[in-house]
Amino acid sequence: MRFQSGSATAAAATVLGLALTVAVAAEGGSAQQQQVLGAQTEAMSDYLWETFDRHLSRMRFIDLTHTIRPDMPIWRGFGNSTFSAAVNRLSGEPFTYATDGFVATAYGLTTDQMGTQLDAPAHFNPLGAASDEIPATYALSKLVVIDVSPKVRANATYAVDVDDILEWERQYGRVPARAVVFVRSDWSRAWPRVNTDEFPQVSLEAVQFLHRQRNILFHGHEPLDADMTPNFDAESWILRNGYAQAEGVANLHLVPPTGCLLSTGLPKFAGGVGHYARFVALCPAEWPYGAVPAATSEAPMPLFAAPLEWSSAKGYRVR
């Protein structure tokens, strides 16, 4: 699943031409130069839209994200979160479909470190980037999946090492620069009945190799921590050196080792040190797993047979 070099060259030329024209316009370019700017912009838009129509619209979309619930697994040091019906501050009563025509939810979240997440460097380093300072360029990247699930079946606390990365490269080629590397352990397949105290790990040497030798964007794993060492050796090194990491990743057994892209959606909490993330793998059209836009009811979305109602037992709305 590669774009032809000719298309890439044409796109690069278009972007370069646009940049040069913008520079001219910024210096007070003529009307003719302004027309050239418009043409360049249109050409670039056509290229991106054509790429979407030819490739992205036919891709398989695989959700790698756990649903956030108040009873979901969480690190033992954090308290449990609560969900409740949002209350109208004027009446003191919860919003209802019958009275107000809508409902809303209030979330009592005890931490920004739960579920599927992206840790910001500020989680361990006060000088590191906070949640609202993560670059928008994190939104799209190449995705590598290194499968160590057979080794985890033999050793539940197995730690990924450099040999695992080199073994992947012998089969699929060098890990691309700026790629996201997710480690498949299948730990999350037991979710929510998982052990958050003993779990598959990623070694310090492995994350150092990926960042120093392969220049990846960030790595991710299925458990809620990178390692079980007393001082969180791997996680501490990652965050204190200005890198991010993903935790609580799901459904990696549905993603091939190579050839996919990763879409990363992140909220922007001011001064936050973690994100509730929505990770979605975009895989080739011929891959057997995932949703296809053309075959998915997106707009409008379908109605359900059962209404959404508050469950006091669960602490959130269910059907």
Secondary structure, DSSP 8 states (H G I E B T S, - for coil): ----HHHHHHHHHHHHHHHHHHHHHHT---HHHHHHHHHHHHHHHHHHHHHHHHTGGGSEEEE------TTS---TTS---EEEE-B-TTTSSB--HHHHS---EEEE-S-S--SSEEE-GGGT-TTS--GGGS-GGGGEEEEEEEE-HHHHHH-TT-EE-HHHHHHHHHHH-S--TT-EEEEE-SGGGGTTS--SSS--EE-HHHHHHHHHTS--SEEEESSSSS--STT-HHHHHHHHTT--EEES---GGGS-SSSEEEEEE----TT-SEEE-EEEEEE-TT-SSSB-GGGS--SS----SS--EEETTTTEEE-
